[in-house]
Amino acid sequence: MSVCGSLCVQHCALRPPENVGNRVSEVMHCLLYMCSLVLSRNETEGIVRDVDNAFALDTRNWTHSMAQEFDVSNCTMMDRARRLDRSPPPRYTVPINGYLFPILVFLTVVNNSLVCIVLLKRHMRNPTNAILVAMAITDMLTGLFPIPVFIYFYGTERFHEWVPYDWCLMIDFFMEYIPTIFHTASIWLTMALAIQRYIIVCHSFKARTWCTIENVRNGTIAIYIVATLSQITRFFESYPVETVRVSSLVPNTTVSACIMEFRPWFQTNMNLYFNFYYWFRVIFIHLIPCVSLVLLNALLIHAIRVAQKRRMQLLRQNKKSESRKLKESNCTTLMLVAVVGLFLLVEFPLGLLMVFLIIDKTFNVVIIESDVLTVLSLFSNFFILLSYPLNFFIYCGMSKQFRETFKRLFTGGDMPIEREYSQYTTVPTENGKSTAVTGDETAL
């Protein structure tokens, strides 16, 4: 039993009874409502007997005044039964998780569903759009899984109640483990999008064999599998144990509660396990993708500038068809640069927070206090969710073909006719000898 638990039991056993004949009943009542302990009469009698033997009346060091001064609320945080109102501060978690989060998830579902409908139209199907569809679905699932927990707890007064046994695993699965899988997949899909676009723009001949819808499909499946494997052990770290606590909302009532117990394999390897897990996350889920995306975005921006100069030369040579194709390619590349830029804007802070956390846990070097880090992580995740429905507006603002297709979903007009040229066609480069490949893939 914890120090706070022992003190609470001593407090109940040694407090002066109102009726000496009912002392055991009064101790049972005190243990239930002050210590959240449900004990039988025989167990309570044993506690009273043991405490009386340990604290003889003439030498008692737990006086009546000390018992009165004992404040169980100071020990509430020592109780291992789960409550969601302990951290981070409710003034942040309730409005963000209980009210703003469901609204943003609703907008994400609506916007990303529209993105999928548009990009899955026959004339819109190409490798780039296939990745964008996978990203839209992944972002939706990242936000959808925590919704039942957020609405049930943070959207109601249940947030201040003990977590019921039936919800104990669901909270971990739906709030952390499963969303982390889809978030990891989203990060790697974004990196795949930037790599594919770089190949199409800067190594266009290889795009014929590398950047195909079949390869995108296989790559997406592989990303989902690896993302799941990266989190699979988290599902087996602990298990719930049912217990009973006094309700925080309904006086004189007990409610179901739960305590998460670590499995033996986890307890014996906890430090090694968490060091490996968080270093893996920092390096492969945050650091490498973010650094790679910064470099790829810089290369794509440079390619856009080179292509713009080439387009002006084609216009001077009156090669309008090639100039138009190059313009379409630039527009698509610029749009994807905007998508990746938005991703980096919201993901980079979370990556930094993960680095601070791992430095603290590994080297005992505190850069940011744990309470502040928890609040910053909450806001960082909120801004990541806020970015999910924004891609729809980037597509609408920067892609004429997307706008036309989206508009005709509601006006009932015919969809744009598929382009007559093949998926990859050639455009002369500056020296007139080599060729660059473009086509439907460049026209989103």
Stockholm file with secondary structure:
# STOCKHOLM 1.0

chainA/1-444         MSVCGSLCVQHCALRPPENVGNRVSEVMHCLLYMCSLVLSRNETEGIVRDVDNAFALDTRNWTHSMAQEFDVSNCTMMDRARRLDRSPPPRYTVPINGYLFPILVFLTVVNNSLVCIVLLKRHMRNPTNAILVAMAITDMLTGLFPIPVFIYFYGTERFHEWVPYDWCLMIDFFMEYIPTIFHTASIWLTMALAIQRYIIVCHSFKARTWCTIENVRNGTIAIYIVATLSQITRFFESYPVETVRVSSLVPNTTVSACIMEFRPWFQTNMNLYFNFYYWFRVIFIHLIPCVSLVLLNALLIHAIRVAQKRRMQLLRQNKKSESRKLKESNCTTLMLVAVVGLFLLVEFPLGLLMVFLIIDKTFNVVIIESDVLTVLSLFSNFFILLSYPLNFFIYCGMSKQFRETFKRLFTGGDMPIEREYSQYTTVPTENGKSTAVTGDETAL
#=GR chainA/1-444 SS CCHHHHHHHHHHHHSCCSSGGGHHHHHHHHHHHHHCCCCCHHHHHHHHHHHHHHSCTTTCSSCHHHHHHCCGGGGGGGCCSCBSSSSSCHHHHIIIIIIIHHHHHHHHHHHHHHHHHHHTSGGGCSHHHHHHHHHHHHHHHHHHTTHHHIIIIITSGGGGSBCCGGGHHHHHIIIIIHHHHHHHHHHHHHHHHHHHHHHHHHSHHHHHHHSCHHHHHHHHHHHHHHHHHHHGGGGGSEEEEEEEEECSSSTTCEEEEEEEEECHHHHHTHHHHHHHHHHHIIIIIIIHHHHHHHHHHHHHHHHHHHHHHHHHHHHHTTCHHHHHHHHHHHHHHHHHHHHHHHHHHHHHHHHHHHHHHHHHHHHCCCSSCHHHHHHHHHHHHHHHHHHTTHHHHHHHHHCHHHHHHHHHHHHCCCCCCCCSSCSSEEEECTTSSSEEEESGGGCC
#=GC SS_cons         CCHHHHHHHHHHHHSCCSSGGGHHHHHHHHHHHHHCCCCCHHHHHHHHHHHHHHSCTTTCSSCHHHHHHCCGGGGGGGCCSCBSSSSSCHHHHIIIIIIIHHHHHHHHHHHHHHHHHHHTSGGGCSHHHHHHHHHHHHHHHHHHTTHHHIIIIITSGGGGSBCCGGGHHHHHIIIIIHHHHHHHHHHHHHHHHHHHHHHHHHSHHHHHHHSCHHHHHHHHHHHHHHHHHHHGGGGGSEEEEEEEEECSSSTTCEEEEEEEEECHHHHHTHHHHHHHHHHHIIIIIIIHHHHHHHHHHHHHHHHHHHHHHHHHHHHHTTCHHHHHHHHHHHHHHHHHHHHHHHHHHHHHHHHHHHHHHHHHHHHCCCSSCHHHHHHHHHHHHHHHHHHTTHHHHHHHHHCHHHHHHHHHHHHCCCCCCCCSSCSSEEEECTTSSSEEEESGGGCC
//
